[in-house]
Amino acid sequence: MVRVVNRWRDMAADVALGAVSLVSMMTSGSGAAGGLMYQVHECSESEQSQEINTWDDLDEDEGRGELIRPESLTVTTIKEATSVDEGIVQIGAVRVMQPTIVEPEGLAPESGISRKRSTIAQEVKRKKSAIEVVKKSCTLRCGHCNEAIEMFDEETISLCLIALETFLHREPSMAAPILFKILYTVTRLIDTPMYPWHSTDMFVPANSRSVAKQMLRVSLHHLSTSAICLQLFDTKIPRPDAFWSVIALSLADFPELSPVYFIQILLEDLEESWPGSVRLIMKNLAYYVVEVSTDVYSIPWQNLVGHLETFFKRYHTAISADNATLPTRAEIENVIVVMSHVLKVQAFASKCPVGLVEAFAKWLSESLHGAEVSLESLLGVCTSCNRALIRERDKQCVTRAVVTELMQAIKFKAKLHEANYVTIANMVLQDAGEDIEVPLLDDQFNTAASEAIRPFLFEVLDFIADLHVIAKLKKETNSDALGGDLKVKLAEAIAVEMSRSNARDCRTVIRFIPWLMSPPSVTQAAPGAFADSVTNVRVLSWLLLGALHANHSCLPVPIECSQHMADYIHFVLAGFADQSKVREGIKGGLQWNSKICH
């Protein structure tokens, strides 16, 4: 086969077609010779056989090629039986006595000999037919899908791999239709251990696994200028985790095409030709990038930063355009996996990729509008950014972008996905040390979200004080519970922030709710004082409700200010009869007064 491929250009057209068929046989396993896919057999649910024949279901004249043979059963070839004497059948060197039918004396003395010979001939013929069927059916098959399984020695597999690599090198255009099948079969061969040392890092020279790795290196390096990276990442791959793990393993000790440079080639191909959708590309990239080490390849990682920044800027422009399709949840999760892994690179400790983080933060802010993001993913990427960068302002870049997007949403300047309102609020509470209802596998997160929301606490107080925000959120999101849940969580965040001060004075009250220190007088009430008092009582009720949800002792309003709260309650109750025309104010005042008293 190697000689045939090496003399490819001197062949006639019909011979060339035959060589292509031979290469296809080596990969797909069609024909009598079998192929590499038999060596690394993998069951497919779609190809599972629905009917399994047994020995009793087959007649003598049928070929028994569909029989199921357990893998643990060793089958030896049985030679054809030859008749030696009457009543004796010889199979190879073994002489077997066959039973004969003996007619009783006196019943048919004249025809007994002829009947005996006829019976022996039929027995010999039947044994010959059975042996032929056994010879045809002695094929090792998968007990799940009934596909034939072949096992080859190391030399045969290595020669097949060399022939395939030569074919890809000499005629890449003719190999293009079956290129992915070839690469996928070779990765399965590497991923399927034949010997115990294959599952370890031990290097055994001149074995088929090393030849397969070398074939992948040489083939990918040879086709790297032909957009092979973009084609591979934009292909739906069965078992992508195993496939990309083998690709990263094969390129790990190949300086000409390192695993990080492989990603750079992909980004360069995307800069030249931006596809209509990068959903599948990001899925495969997420599987691949986690297999690449972050402790080595310092120079390639630094060179990759600029290409990643350009990619996220282009990505943000694509999803921000009019009538553009926003990323799905799976796409956002895959991008977060890629970015979280990139921020763990040790080489960024001295040179911070601030431009990359800012470009990613803009893309993430825009993506929060269209799809749900899991809390653990947000915590992971914000923690990675907080640990990777050096300056304090840069550490909170991603966290600040996410919190700012929530603030824009509660002021109704932007619209988030319904689930992202509570998710971002949970992120703030988790950083403040509060318990949340979402279970987390890891609690070693440091997002600094509680610090990022501090400049917006007065906007949060205005959101809590507004009586109509629940109805507005219900109209935008079609959710009855979202407005109340969001108010409680934001009120808990403010209550925790107000109770951080250990001093027993009213400085936090003067800072956040200064009106509490000057309650209105019942006898000298200014115009509109009753409506303002109802609003202030509503804010106090939400703060106390948020404090009740805290997992530790939380007292946003000191005991010294309790007299001022009582004055507000007394003023609202006293003005109940005088403000009979303001129905909404009366109802709200009584409701929030009762909550404070409880």
URFENHU-V569848 format. One record per pair of residues at least 4 apart in sequence whose ideal C-beta (glycine too) atoms are under 7 Angstrom apart, sorted by the first residue. I is the first residue (numbers start at 0). J is the second residue. If there is no record, write none. Layout:
i | j
I | J
I | J
//
This chain:
i | j
0 | 4
0 | 21
0 | 158
0 | 162
1 | 5
1 | 158
1 | 161
1 | 162
1 | 165
2 | 6
3 | 18
4 | 18
4 | 162
4 | 165
4 | 166
4 | 169
5 | 165
6 | 10
7 | 15
7 | 18
7 | 169
7 | 170
10 | 14
10 | 15
10 | 18
11 | 15
12 | 16
13 | 17
14 | 18
15 | 19
16 | 20
17 | 21
18 | 22
19 | 23
19 | 173
20 | 24
21 | 25
22 | 26
22 | 163
22 | 166
23 | 27
23 | 29
23 | 177
24 | 29
24 | 30
24 | 32
24 | 34
25 | 34
25 | 35
25 | 159
25 | 162
25 | 163
26 | 34
26 | 35
26 | 36
26 | 177
26 | 180
26 | 181
26 | 184
27 | 34
27 | 36
27 | 180
28 | 33
28 | 34
28 | 36
28 | 37
33 | 37
33 | 149
35 | 39
35 | 159
35 | 184
35 | 188
36 | 40
36 | 184
37 | 147
37 | 148
37 | 149
38 | 149
38 | 150
38 | 151
38 | 156
38 | 188
39 | 184
39 | 187
39 | 188
39 | 191
40 | 141
40 | 146
40 | 148
41 | 187
42 | 141
42 | 143
42 | 144
43 | 144
46 | 144
47 | 143
47 | 144
48 | 144
48 | 145
51 | 67
51 | 145
52 | 56
52 | 57
52 | 65
52 | 66
57 | 61
57 | 63
59 | 128
59 | 132
62 | 135
63 | 132
63 | 135
63 | 136
64 | 135
64 | 136
64 | 138
65 | 145
66 | 136
67 | 140
67 | 142
67 | 145
68 | 72
68 | 74
68 | 138
68 | 139
68 | 140
69 | 142
70 | 139
74 | 137
76 | 134
76 | 137
77 | 90
77 | 130
77 | 133
77 | 134
78 | 90
78 | 91
79 | 127
79 | 130
80 | 88
80 | 89
80 | 90
80 | 126
80 | 127
80 | 130
81 | 89
82 | 88
82 | 123
83 | 87
83 | 89
83 | 94
85 | 119
86 | 96
86 | 97
86 | 99
86 | 119
87 | 94
87 | 96
87 | 97
88 | 95
88 | 97
88 | 123
88 | 126
89 | 93
89 | 94
90 | 95
97 | 122
99 | 115
99 | 118
99 | 119
100 | 115
100 | 118
102 | 106
102 | 107
102 | 111
102 | 114
104 | 108
107 | 111
110 | 114
111 | 115
112 | 116
113 | 117
114 | 118
115 | 119
116 | 120
117 | 121
118 | 122
119 | 123
120 | 124
121 | 125
122 | 126
123 | 127
124 | 128
125 | 129
126 | 130
127 | 131
128 | 132
129 | 133
130 | 134
131 | 135
132 | 136
133 | 137
138 | 147
139 | 148
140 | 145
140 | 146
140 | 147
140 | 148
141 | 145
141 | 146
141 | 148
151 | 155
151 | 156
153 | 157
153 | 206
153 | 207
154 | 158
155 | 159
156 | 160
156 | 207
157 | 161
157 | 207
157 | 210
158 | 162
159 | 163
160 | 164
160 | 185
160 | 207
160 | 210
160 | 211
160 | 214
161 | 165
161 | 210
162 | 166
163 | 167
163 | 181
163 | 214
164 | 168
164 | 214
164 | 217
164 | 218
165 | 169
166 | 170
166 | 174
167 | 171
167 | 174
167 | 181
167 | 218
168 | 221
170 | 174
171 | 175
171 | 222
171 | 225
174 | 178
177 | 181
178 | 182
179 | 183
179 | 234
180 | 184
181 | 185
182 | 186
183 | 187
183 | 242
184 | 188
185 | 189
185 | 211
185 | 214
185 | 215
186 | 190
186 | 242
186 | 245
186 | 246
187 | 191
188 | 211
189 | 208
189 | 211
189 | 212
189 | 245
190 | 241
190 | 245
192 | 197
192 | 198
193 | 197
196 | 201
196 | 203
197 | 208
203 | 209
204 | 209
207 | 211
208 | 212
209 | 213
210 | 214
211 | 215
212 | 216
212 | 249
213 | 217
214 | 218
215 | 219
215 | 246
215 | 249
216 | 220
216 | 249
216 | 250
216 | 253
216 | 256
217 | 221
218 | 222
219 | 223
219 | 227
219 | 256
220 | 255
220 | 256
222 | 227
223 | 227
223 | 228
223 | 256
223 | 264
226 | 230
226 | 268
227 | 231
228 | 232
228 | 261
228 | 264
228 | 265
228 | 268
229 | 233
229 | 265
229 | 268
229 | 269
230 | 234
232 | 265
232 | 280
232 | 283
232 | 284
233 | 274
233 | 279
233 | 280
235 | 279
236 | 242
236 | 283
238 | 242
239 | 243
239 | 283
239 | 286
240 | 244
240 | 286
241 | 245
242 | 246
243 | 247
243 | 283
243 | 286
243 | 287
243 | 290
244 | 248
244 | 290
245 | 249
246 | 250
246 | 287
247 | 251
247 | 258
247 | 287
247 | 290
247 | 291
250 | 256
250 | 257
250 | 258
250 | 261
251 | 258
253 | 257
256 | 260
256 | 261
257 | 296
257 | 299
258 | 291
259 | 263
259 | 291
259 | 296
259 | 299
259 | 300
259 | 303
260 | 264
260 | 299
261 | 265
262 | 266
262 | 288
262 | 303
263 | 267
263 | 302
263 | 303
263 | 306
264 | 268
265 | 269
266 | 270
266 | 306
266 | 307
266 | 310
267 | 271
267 | 306
268 | 272
269 | 273
269 | 310
270 | 309
273 | 313
277 | 281
278 | 282
278 | 327
278 | 330
279 | 283
280 | 284
281 | 285
281 | 330
281 | 333
281 | 334
281 | 337
282 | 286
282 | 333
283 | 287
284 | 288
284 | 337
285 | 289
285 | 333
285 | 336
285 | 337
288 | 337
288 | 340
289 | 336
289 | 340
292 | 296
293 | 340
293 | 343
293 | 344
293 | 345
294 | 345
296 | 300
297 | 301
297 | 346
298 | 302
299 | 303
300 | 344
300 | 346
301 | 346
301 | 350
303 | 307
304 | 308
304 | 352
304 | 355
305 | 309
306 | 310
307 | 311
307 | 341
307 | 355
308 | 312
308 | 354
308 | 355
308 | 358
309 | 313
310 | 314
311 | 315
311 | 358
311 | 359
311 | 362
312 | 316
312 | 358
313 | 317
314 | 318
314 | 362
315 | 319
315 | 358
315 | 361
315 | 362
315 | 365
316 | 320
317 | 323
318 | 323
318 | 325
318 | 326
318 | 365
318 | 366
319 | 323
319 | 365
325 | 366
325 | 368
325 | 369
325 | 370
326 | 330
326 | 331
326 | 366
326 | 369
326 | 370
327 | 370
328 | 332
328 | 370
328 | 371
328 | 372
329 | 333
330 | 334
331 | 335
331 | 366
331 | 370
331 | 372
332 | 336
332 | 373
332 | 376
333 | 337
334 | 338
335 | 339
335 | 376
335 | 379
335 | 380
336 | 340
337 | 341
338 | 342
338 | 359
338 | 380
339 | 379
339 | 380
339 | 383
342 | 383
342 | 384
342 | 387
343 | 383
347 | 351
347 | 352
347 | 387
351 | 388
351 | 389
351 | 393
352 | 356
353 | 357
353 | 388
353 | 393
354 | 358
355 | 359
356 | 360
356 | 384
356 | 388
356 | 393
356 | 396
356 | 397
357 | 361
357 | 396
358 | 362
359 | 363
359 | 397
360 | 364
360 | 396
360 | 397
360 | 400
361 | 365
362 | 366
363 | 367
363 | 397
363 | 400
363 | 401
364 | 400
364 | 404
366 | 370
367 | 372
367 | 404
367 | 415
367 | 416
367 | 419
368 | 413
368 | 414
368 | 415
368 | 416
369 | 416
370 | 416
371 | 416
371 | 418
371 | 419
372 | 376
372 | 377
372 | 419
372 | 422
374 | 378
374 | 422
374 | 425
374 | 426
374 | 437
375 | 379
375 | 439
376 | 380
377 | 381
377 | 401
377 | 422
377 | 426
378 | 382
378 | 426
378 | 429
378 | 444
378 | 446
379 | 383
380 | 384
380 | 397
381 | 385
381 | 397
381 | 398
381 | 446
382 | 386
382 | 444
382 | 445
382 | 446
383 | 387
384 | 388
384 | 394
384 | 396
384 | 397
385 | 394
385 | 395
385 | 445
385 | 446
385 | 447
388 | 393
388 | 394
389 | 393
390 | 394
394 | 447
395 | 399
395 | 447
395 | 450
395 | 451
396 | 400
397 | 401
398 | 402
398 | 446
398 | 447
398 | 448
398 | 451
399 | 403
399 | 451
400 | 404
401 | 405
401 | 423
402 | 406
402 | 423
402 | 448
402 | 451
402 | 452
403 | 407
404 | 408
404 | 413
404 | 415
405 | 409
405 | 420
405 | 423
406 | 410
406 | 455
406 | 458
407 | 412
407 | 413
408 | 413
408 | 414
408 | 415
408 | 420
409 | 462
410 | 458
411 | 471
414 | 475
415 | 419
415 | 420
417 | 476
417 | 478
417 | 481
418 | 422
419 | 423
420 | 424
420 | 481
420 | 485
421 | 425
421 | 484
421 | 485
421 | 488
422 | 426
423 | 427
424 | 428
424 | 485
424 | 488
424 | 489
425 | 429
425 | 435
425 | 437
425 | 488
426 | 430
426 | 446
426 | 448
427 | 431
427 | 448
427 | 449
427 | 452
427 | 492
428 | 433
428 | 435
428 | 488
428 | 491
428 | 492
429 | 433
429 | 435
429 | 444
430 | 446
430 | 447
430 | 448
430 | 449
431 | 449
431 | 492
431 | 495
433 | 491
433 | 495
433 | 549
433 | 550
434 | 550
447 | 451
448 | 452
452 | 456
452 | 492
453 | 496
455 | 459
456 | 460
456 | 493
456 | 496
456 | 511
457 | 461
458 | 462
459 | 463
459 | 489
459 | 493
460 | 464
460 | 493
460 | 511
460 | 538
461 | 465
462 | 468
462 | 489
463 | 486
463 | 489
463 | 490
463 | 538
463 | 541
464 | 534
464 | 537
464 | 538
466 | 587
467 | 471
468 | 472
468 | 482
469 | 473
469 | 482
469 | 483
470 | 474
471 | 475
472 | 476
472 | 481
472 | 482
473 | 478
473 | 479
473 | 482
476 | 481
480 | 484
481 | 485
482 | 486
483 | 487
484 | 488
485 | 489
486 | 490
486 | 541
487 | 491
487 | 544
487 | 545
487 | 548
488 | 492
489 | 493
490 | 494
490 | 541
490 | 542
490 | 544
490 | 545
491 | 495
491 | 545
491 | 548
491 | 549
492 | 496
493 | 497
493 | 542
493 | 545
494 | 498
494 | 542
494 | 545
494 | 546
494 | 549
494 | 553
494 | 555
495 | 549
495 | 553
497 | 507
497 | 511
497 | 555
498 | 553
498 | 554
498 | 555
500 | 506
500 | 507
502 | 506
503 | 557
505 | 509
505 | 516
505 | 557
505 | 559
505 | 560
506 | 510
507 | 511
508 | 512
508 | 515
508 | 516
508 | 556
508 | 557
508 | 560
509 | 513
509 | 516
512 | 538
514 | 535
515 | 560
515 | 563
516 | 563
518 | 563
518 | 566
518 | 567
518 | 570
519 | 524
519 | 528
519 | 532
519 | 570
520 | 524
521 | 570
521 | 573
524 | 528
524 | 529
527 | 531
528 | 532
529 | 533
529 | 574
529 | 578
529 | 584
530 | 534
530 | 581
530 | 584
531 | 535
532 | 536
532 | 567
532 | 570
532 | 571
533 | 537
533 | 571
533 | 584
533 | 587
533 | 588
533 | 591
534 | 538
535 | 539
535 | 567
536 | 540
536 | 567
536 | 568
536 | 571
536 | 588
536 | 591
536 | 592
536 | 595
537 | 541
537 | 587
537 | 591
538 | 542
539 | 543
539 | 564
539 | 595
540 | 544
540 | 591
540 | 594
540 | 595
541 | 545
542 | 546
542 | 555
542 | 556
543 | 547
543 | 595
546 | 553
546 | 554
546 | 555
549 | 553
556 | 560
556 | 564
560 | 564
561 | 565
562 | 566
563 | 567
564 | 568
564 | 595
565 | 569
566 | 570
567 | 571
568 | 572
568 | 592
568 | 595
568 | 596
569 | 573
570 | 574
571 | 588
571 | 592
572 | 592
574 | 578
575 | 585
575 | 588
575 | 589
578 | 584
578 | 585
579 | 585
581 | 585
582 | 586
583 | 587
584 | 588
585 | 589
586 | 590
587 | 591
588 | 592
589 | 593
590 | 594
591 | 595
592 | 596
593 | 597
//
